[in-house]
Amino acid sequence: MPELPVVSGAEVVRVLELLGFRVVRQRGSHVMLRKGVARCVVPLHRELKRGTLGGVLRQAAVHPDDFKSAIGNL
């Protein structure tokens, strides 16, 4: 698994929106996104730990390489 960058929760939400996800709802500091049947919850922290980001990407069924290439488009 490639090394994941350290990013904020807001940046993760923007990247997932670029990948076709849409924000379904927000409750407190957590945002729920959905794309078809795939869904994930992103905490809106200033800095997400790499393990947390990996868990979000697993929930969303997004490969880390796809995430890293999409983050370059921000």
C-alpha positions, 0 to 999 in steps of 0.5 A, spaced: 500 500 500 502 506 498 504 511 503 498 516 504 499 523 505 497 527 511 491 531 509 485 535 512 478 532 513 475 538 508 481 536 503 478 529 503 471 531 502 473 535 496 477 529 493 472 524 494 467 529 490 472 530 485 471 522 484 464 522 484 461 522 491 456 527 493 455 529 500 449 526 503 449 529 510 453 532 516 452 531 523 457 535 528 464 534 525 462 528 521 460 528 513 457 522 510 458 521 502 455 516 497 456 514 490 452 509 488 452 503 494 459 505 496 459 510 502 463 513 507 464 517 513 469 523 513 471 526 520 472 534 519 479 534 523 485 539 521 489 533 520 487 526 519 492 520 521 494 516 515 490 510 518 484 514 519 485 516 511 486 509 509 479 506 513 475 512 509 478 510 503 477 502 504 469 504 506 469 508 499 472 503 495 477 508 493 484 505 491 490 510 494 493 511 488 487 514 485 486 518 491 493 521 490 492 522 483 486 526 484 489 530 490 494 533 485 488 536 481 486 540 487 
